[in-house]
Amino acid sequence: MWRFFLLILSAGALFAQERPIVLKASTVFDGKGQTLHNTIIVIEGSKIARIGGATPAGAVLYDLSAFTVSPGWIDTHSHLSYHFDSNERLAGADEPVSQGLLSIAENAVRTLNAGFTTVQSPGAMVDKNLRDAIARGIFPGPRVLTSLEPLTEASGDPARLRELVRERKQQGADFIKLFASKSIREGGSQTMTDAQLQAACGEAKSLGLRTLVHAHSASSVKAATLAGCTSIEHGAYVTDDVFDLIAQHGTYYDPNIGVVLQNYLENKPKYFGIGNYNEEGFAFMEKGVTIVRDTFKRALTHKNLKIIYGTDATAGAHGHNYREFIVRVRDGGQDPMQALISATSLSAQSLNLGDKIGSISPGVQADIVAFDGNPLQDVTAAGRAVFVMKGGKVFENLGAGAKNDESPISGPASAGLGPLAGAAGR
């Protein structure tokens, strides 16, 4: 009798298994510099099972042959919690909690729909709840990593900073964010001492945590690099000798040249008068667009410099993360394939997730995006994501749609958002 029940249970388990998904593609960028043609990508569960071969029986088929396919893009620096309130101003502490949460959720949807399946969001305690809610499937959004609250020169002496790093880890931080310099609106001079940086980055490394350092001046970037920090953010005034030092140490460089300053300038009335968002600050940011572009051009001349893809997206920029790619290639002169590698596999490596995301290869998470057009030939195609899959689930499908000769789409293949997925972020 027990064998009979075992057979029934086994049959039920088999029946409940998810059907494989097959993506048919004519052009596939694998995220590591290779281009595949006229192939299929087979997804089982949340992962890519194989590339090429025969289509498995009963698979759900998505025909993406009219588009260009790549791994899901990664934004290593995006502030998902930043948004405008009902008065079209940068939201503050007086905003109703419910309204704020809805706006943050909208930011997540916009970002995912734009083809960004993983985001590193440095600098807010609410990011933890956002990260966990998305991971549980409460609402859609990119995979989120967060630093929680950042640390600054005012956080304390080296001993206190070590203590705070341990506290952040206990609170659930994925990495540590540090401010080592003033903002570009204030000139970007070094604020954290060398000893503070050494203490914070050293303690984080001992705990297995990465460190992202906001640093504009050459001195602050040099100090962070020598302290063994993981990534330098911005670096508007980095000199050639310091770029060489960054490359020698294998430190990642995240320049942020195509979204953050442009977004501030485009939304000036919504920011103006808050903190250092004043006439002097905006005048500096107008000059900063050229400064960071020219610094980026110099960065490209340094061999082995690991330039990753972050935007520093804040309120108004979510869903426009792709503009960084456009500016880097069109205005900064970066090779488009290298820019795509930066947005995929190289950024995944910087997150210590290179074996899990950032490429189209067997065994990694099925984070896949398709564009209407080829971003390597037409940079504006980076803003035309028509298909977005994260972890084997389809969240956006605005193109040719899915088809299956045996039965209509059902189960895991229909995990998209319906009208919301097509409307948000456009």
C-alpha positions in Angstrom: 0.0 0.0 0.0 2.8 2.5 0.9 4.2 1.9 -2.6 0.9 2.9 -4.1 0.9 6.2 -2.2 4.5 6.8 -3.0 3.7 6.5 -6.7 0.8 8.9 -6.4 3.0 11.5 -4.6 5.8 11.1 -7.2 3.3 11.6 -10.0 1.9 14.7 -8.3 5.4 16.1 -7.9 6.2 15.6 -11.5 2.9 17.1 -12.6 3.6 20.2 -10.5 7.1 20.8 -12.0 7.5 24.0 -13.9 7.6 23.8 -17.6 10.9 24.9 -19.1 11.0 28.2 -20.9 12.7 28.7 -24.2 13.9 32.0 -25.6 14.4 32.0 -29.4 17.0 34.7 -30.4 18.9 35.8 -33.5 21.4 38.0 -31.7 22.6 37.3 -28.1 25.3 39.2 -26.2 26.6 36.9 -23.4 27.8 39.8 -21.2 31.4 38.8 -21.5 32.2 40.0 -25.0 30.8 37.2 -27.1 28.0 37.4 -29.6 25.8 34.4 -30.3 23.6 34.0 -33.3 20.4 32.0 -34.1 20.2 30.1 -30.9 17.9 29.3 -28.1 18.2 29.8 -24.4 16.6 27.2 -22.2 15.5 28.2 -18.7 14.5 25.7 -16.0 13.2 27.2 -12.8 15.2 30.4 -12.0 18.3 29.5 -14.0 19.7 29.1 -17.5 19.9 25.4 -18.1 21.7 25.5 -21.5 22.2 27.5 -24.7 21.5 25.9 -28.0 20.3 22.4 -28.8 16.8 21.1 -29.3 13.7 22.7 -27.8 12.5 20.6 -24.9 9.0 19.1 -25.2 6.2 21.1 -23.6 8.4 24.2 -23.3 6.9 27.7 -23.3 8.5 29.6 -26.2 9.2 33.3 -26.4 10.2 34.4 -29.9 12.7 37.2 -29.4 14.4 36.8 -32.8 13.3 40.3 -33.8 15.2 41.9 -30.9 18.7 41.9 -29.4 19.2 39.8 -26.2 21.6 40.4 -23.4 21.9 39.6 -19.7 19.8 41.8 -17.4 21.7 45.0 -16.7 23.0 46.0 -13.3 23.1 49.4 -11.7 25.7 49.4 -9.0 24.6 52.8 -7.6 20.9 53.7 -7.5 18.9 55.3 -4.7 15.5 53.6 -5.1 14.0 55.3 -2.1 14.5 58.8 -3.5 11.3 60.2 -5.1 9.2 63.3 -5.5 6.2 63.9 -3.3 2.7 65.0 -4.3 3.9 68.6 -4.5 6.5 67.7 -7.1 9.3 68.3 -4.6 12.0 65.9 -3.2 10.2 63.9 -0.6 11.1 64.5 3.0 10.3 63.2 6.5 6.9 64.9 6.5 5.5 62.8 3.6 2.8 60.3 4.6 4.4 56.8 5.0 1.9 55.1 2.7 2.6 57.6 -0.1 6.3 57.2 0.2 6.1 53.4 0.1 4.0 53.5 -3.1 6.5 55.9 -4.8 9.4 53.6 -3.8 7.6 50.6 -5.2 7.0 52.6 -8.4 10.7 53.3 -8.7 11.4 49.6 -8.4 9.0 48.7 -11.2 10.3 51.5 -13.5 13.9 50.3 -13.0 13.0 46.6 -13.6 11.0 47.5 -16.7 14.0 49.4 -18.1 16.0 46.2 -18.1 17.9 46.5 -14.8 17.4 43.3 -12.9 19.9 44.0 -10.1 20.4 47.3 -8.3 22.8 48.3 -5.5 21.0 51.0 -3.4 23.4 52.7 -1.0 22.2 54.8 1.7 18.8 54.2 3.4 17.4 52.0 6.1 14.2 51.5 4.1 16.2 49.7 1.4 16.3 46.6 3.7 12.5 46.3 3.7 12.4 47.0 -0.1 15.0 44.3 -0.7 13.2 41.7 1.3 9.7 42.6 -0.1 10.9 42.2 -3.6 12.7 38.9 -2.8 9.5 37.6 -1.3 7.6 38.5 -4.4 5.3 41.0 -2.7 5.8 43.4 -5.6 8.1 43.4 -8.6 11.5 45.1 -8.8 15.1 44.4 -9.4 17.2 42.3 -7.1 18.4 44.8 -4.4 21.6 45.1 -2.4 21.8 47.8 0.3 24.3 49.4 2.6 21.6 50.8 4.9 22.7 54.1 6.4 26.1 55.3 5.1 29.0 56.3 7.3 30.7 59.7 7.2 33.6 61.5 8.9 31.2 62.6 11.6 30.3 59.0 12.5 33.3 58.8 14.9 36.9 57.9 15.3 38.4 54.8 13.8 37.4 52.6 16.7 33.8 53.9 16.5 33.7 53.3 12.7 34.8 49.7 13.2 32.0 49.3 15.7 29.5 50.8 13.2 30.6 48.5 10.4 29.9 45.5 12.7 26.5 47.1 13.6 25.6 47.5 9.9 26.4 43.8 9.2 24.1 42.8 12.1 21.4 45.0 10.8 21.5 43.2 7.5 23.7 45.4 5.2 25.1 43.8 2.1 28.0 46.2 1.9 29.2 49.4 3.6 28.8 52.9 2.1 31.3 55.6 3.1 31.5 59.3 2.3 35.2 60.3 2.0 34.7 63.6 0.3 32.3 66.5 0.0 29.8 66.5 -2.9 30.7 67.9 -6.3 28.4 70.8 -5.5 30.8 71.7 -2.7 34.1 71.0 -4.6 34.6 67.4 -3.6 37.5 67.8 -1.1 38.4 65.0 1.2 36.5 64.7 4.5 37.3 61.3 6.0 40.8 60.9 7.3 43.1 58.2 6.0 42.9 56.5 9.4 39.1 56.5 9.3 39.0 54.9 5.8 41.6 52.3 6.8 39.5 51.4 9.9 36.1 51.2 8.1 37.3 49.4 5.0 39.6 47.1 7.0 36.8 46.1 9.4 34.4 45.5 6.5 36.9 43.3 4.7 37.4 41.2 7.8 33.7 40.6 8.0 33.3 39.7 4.3 31.7 43.0 3.4 32.5 45.2 0.4 32.9 49.0 0.7 31.7 51.7 -1.7 33.3 55.1 -1.2 31.9 58.4 -2.4 35.1 60.3 -3.3 35.7 63.2 -5.8 39.1 64.6 -5.0 42.3 62.8 -6.0 43.4 62.7 -2.4 40.2 61.0 -1.1 40.3 58.5 -4.0 43.9 57.7 -3.3 43.3 57.3 0.4 40.3 54.9 -0.2 42.3 52.9 -2.7 45.3 52.5 -0.3 42.8 51.5 2.5 41.7 48.5 0.4 38.1 49.8 -0.2 36.2 47.9 -2.9 34.8 50.6 -5.2 35.3 54.3 -5.8 32.1 56.2 -6.7 32.3 59.4 -8.8 35.9 60.4 -8.8 35.4 63.7 -10.7 38.9 65.0 -10.0 40.9 61.8 -10.2 44.4 62.3 -11.7 46.2 60.0 -14.0 48.6 58.8 -11.3 45.7 57.9 -9.1 43.9 56.1 -11.9 47.1 54.0 -12.3 47.0 53.3 -8.6 43.3 52.2 -8.8 44.1 49.8 -11.6 47.1 48.4 -9.8 45.0 47.6 -6.7 42.1 46.1 -8.7 39.7 48.7 -7.2 36.5 49.2 -9.1 35.7 52.6 -10.5 32.1 53.8 -10.9 32.2 57.2 -12.6 28.4 58.1 -12.9 28.6 60.5 -15.9 25.3 60.2 -17.7 22.3 60.3 -15.3 22.8 62.0 -12.0 23.9 65.5 -12.8 21.7 65.7 -15.9 18.7 64.6 -13.8 19.3 67.3 -11.1 19.5 69.9 -13.8 16.4 68.7 -15.6 14.5 68.7 -12.3 16.0 71.8 -10.8 12.6 73.3 -9.5 11.9 70.0 -7.6 15.3 70.1 -5.8 16.0 73.8 -5.5 16.3 75.2 -2.0 16.9 71.9 -0.3 20.3 71.6 1.4 23.0 72.5 -1.0 20.7 72.4 -4.0 21.1 76.2 -4.4 22.2 78.5 -7.3 25.9 77.9 -6.5 25.4 74.1 -6.4 23.5 74.0 -9.7 26.0 76.2 -11.4 28.7 73.8 -10.2 26.7 70.8 -11.5 26.4 72.5 -15.0 30.2 72.6 -15.1 30.3 69.2 -13.6 28.7 67.5 -16.6 31.8 68.4 -18.7 34.2 67.7 -15.9 33.0 64.1 -15.3 32.8 63.4 -19.0 36.4 64.5 -19.5 37.6 62.6 -16.5 35.9 59.5 -17.9 37.6 59.9 -21.2 41.0 59.9 -19.3 39.9 56.9 -17.3 39.4 54.9 -20.6 43.1 55.4 -21.5 44.2 53.5 -18.4 44.7 49.8 -19.1 43.1 47.3 -16.7 41.0 49.9 -14.9 37.8 48.1 -13.9 35.0 50.6 -14.8 31.7 49.4 -13.6 28.1 50.6 -14.3 26.4 52.9 -11.8 24.2 55.9 -12.3 23.6 57.4 -8.9 19.9 57.6 -9.9 17.8 59.7 -7.5 14.3 61.1 -7.7 13.3 61.6 -11.3 15.9 59.3 -12.8 14.5 55.8 -12.0 13.7 53.9 -15.2 16.2 56.2 -17.1 19.2 54.3 -15.9 20.0 53.3 -19.5 21.1 57.0 -20.2 24.4 56.3 -18.6 25.2 53.8 -21.4 24.2 56.4 -24.0 26.4 59.1 -22.6 29.4 56.8 -22.0 29.4 55.6 -25.6 28.1 58.7 -27.5 29.9 61.4 -25.5 32.6 59.6 -23.5 33.9 57.5 -26.4 33.6 54.1 -24.7 33.5 51.1 -26.9 29.9 49.9 -26.9 30.7 46.3 -26.2 32.9 47.3 -23.2 30.1 49.5 -22.0 27.7 46.5 -22.1 30.2 44.3 -20.3 30.5 47.0 -17.7 26.7 47.0 -17.2 26.6 43.2 -16.9 29.4 40.8 -16.1 31.9 43.3 -14.7 29.4 44.9 -12.4 28.3 41.4 -11.3 31.9 40.7 -10.4 32.1 43.9 -8.4 29.1 42.7 -6.3 30.8 39.3 -5.8 28.0 37.8 -7.8 29.8 37.0 -11.0 29.0 33.3 -10.8 25.2 34.1 -10.3 24.3 37.0 -12.5 25.6 39.2 -15.3 26.0 36.8 -18.1 24.1 34.4 -20.3 25.6 31.1 -19.5 24.5 27.8 -18.1 23.9 27.7 -14.3 23.4 31.4 -13.7 20.2 33.2 -12.8 18.0 33.7 -15.8 18.1 37.5 -15.8 17.6 38.4 -19.5 16.5 41.5 -21.3 15.7 42.1 -25.0 15.9 45.4 -26.8 14.1 46.8 -29.8 17.3 47.4 -31.7 21.0 46.8 -31.2 22.5 49.0 -28.5 26.0 48.4 -29.9 24.9 49.9 -33.2 22.3 52.4 -32.0 22.9 53.6 -28.4 19.3 54.8 -28.1 18.2 51.1 -28.3 19.4 50.8 -24.7 16.2 52.7 -23.7 13.9 50.3 -25.6 13.7 47.2 -23.4 10.8 45.2 -24.6 11.3 42.0 -22.7 12.5 41.6 -19.1 13.1 38.3 -17.3 14.4 38.1 -13.7 15.2 34.7 -12.1 13.3 32.9 -14.8 10.1 35.0 -14.5 8.9 37.3 -17.2 8.0 40.8 -15.9 7.8 42.7 -19.2 6.8 41.5 -22.7 6.0 44.4 -25.0 7.3 42.8 -28.2 6.2 39.9 -30.3 4.9 38.2 -27.2 5.1 34.5 -26.2 3.8 31.6 -28.2 3.5 27.9 -27.6 2.2 25.4 -30.1 0.7 23.1 -27.5 -1.1 25.4 -25.0 -1.5 29.0 -23.9 0.9 30.6 -21.5 0.3 29.7 -17.9 2.1 29.1 -14.6 5.6 30.6 -14.1 5.8 31.9 -17.7 2.9 34.4 -16.9 4.6 35.9 -13.9 4.5 39.3 -15.6 2.6 42.3 -14.4 0.0 42.8 -17.1 -0.8 46.4 -17.8 1.5 47.7 -15.0 4.5 46.2 -16.6 3.9 47.8 -19.9 3.0 51.2 -18.6 5.5 52.0 -15.9 8.8 53.4 -16.9 7.9 54.3 -20.5 
